[in-house]
Amino acid sequence: MSEAYIIDAVRTPRGIGKPGKGALSHLHPQHLAATVLAAIRERNDLDTATVDDIVWSTSTQKGKQGGDLGRMAALAAGYDIKASGTTLDRFCGGGISSVNFASASVMSGMEDCVIAGGTEMMSYTAQIGAEEANAGIKPLGMGSGHAALDELHPQSHQGVCGDAIAALEGISREALDALALVSQQRADRAIKQGRFDKSVVPVYNSDGSVALDHEEFPRPETTAEGLAALKPSFAALKDFDLGNGVTFARQIQRRYPDLEWDGVHHAGNSSGVVDGAAAVLITSKDYADKHGLKPRARIVAYANMGDDPTLMLNAPVPAAKKVLAKAGLTTDDIDVWEINEAFAVVAEKFIRDLKLDREKVNINGGAMALGHPIGATGSILIGTALDELERSGGRYGLVTMCAAGGMAPAIIIEKM
């Protein structure tokens, strides 16, 4: 099997994902994707006629985010028409899966140069969600009226699931808030020390002015007292009537009939709603040698894991164990861990279950501080792990994240 190498990884800054309020919210999703694709081309003097494929991730593929963003963004970025493109959806996990799929194409020997990445304009998807809710449209599996799906494989609201998991695991709100505070502090340190500078590229408006050149979401002024004062965000959703007597709480209690729980997640210890995009250039050794490119990392192994969709968020731990086994490594071999902070309980449970050194996990903060642009986050985290391995001198990085439907992709990279 051929080796697959990461040549470069870039991303946009993350803008606040609120319509009309975030610095990127007025732009088309294709514009963000084209921004990182153009940066990959320019930074590596890439002949885009030699790009075999572009594998992109977008979770909400509707309206402006529909229509194969991978291909259309490449054309918008001025790529040669020979550079094909496709777009996938693994919910939150798509940004890792795009890199995994691209790596598999190279490892198989069928392709030599593939760009992976993702885009999510949550300012736009929030607008879509509001319009659908007003029209009475409910997501599949959430009180959808599909009896077989609701009864056999219920999927509740992700925030309600996070609260329920905290109760099942005996994880207190205090512990979750403490992790959220650390995330803000680490992100602030990383920004001040320029740890993201290697990968972040500015986004420009069509007139050439700067739309955003820095992280817009972090709140470095966050304190423990401020977090403690925030009201739970999902407690009121437990009993929201989805129709036919179904509630989000009931969907969980079908599997866990005796479980009762309080709201412990809020805006401060949940992932931020943001806009963003990222791209990762992956090639074979022969391609890199021929074109004078210096690999920054090697793809060691990747894996996918499904888990019970009832609680939705618990697949990262088994995914990590699976990819470690494929790589022939142990948790002690990993120098940099990136576990997406969809909700604080996801990262806290991950650390506890795998008995990890907290100083190696989300070293530069996570989504609670920086935000989570759904389809792009996985690609962002792979670049973040690579940058940190190079900064710290570590060897192996493992990236994983929960995804709707009770899934988690995972990947291990080795710094060259």
PyMOL commands that set and color helices and strands:
alter all, ss='L'
color gray80, all
select helices_A, chain A and resi 29-43+48-50+63-65+69-76+91-107+122-134+147-152+158-169+173-192+224-228+235-237+248-253+285-290+316-327+331-333+344-354+358-360+367-370+374-392
alter helices_A, ss='H'
color red, helices_A
select strands_A, chain A and resi 5-11+15-16+53-57+86-88+113-121+203-204+210-212+241-243+246-247+274-283+297-306+336-339+396-400+407-415
alter strands_A, ss='S'
color yellow, strands_A
deselect
rebuild
show_as cartoon
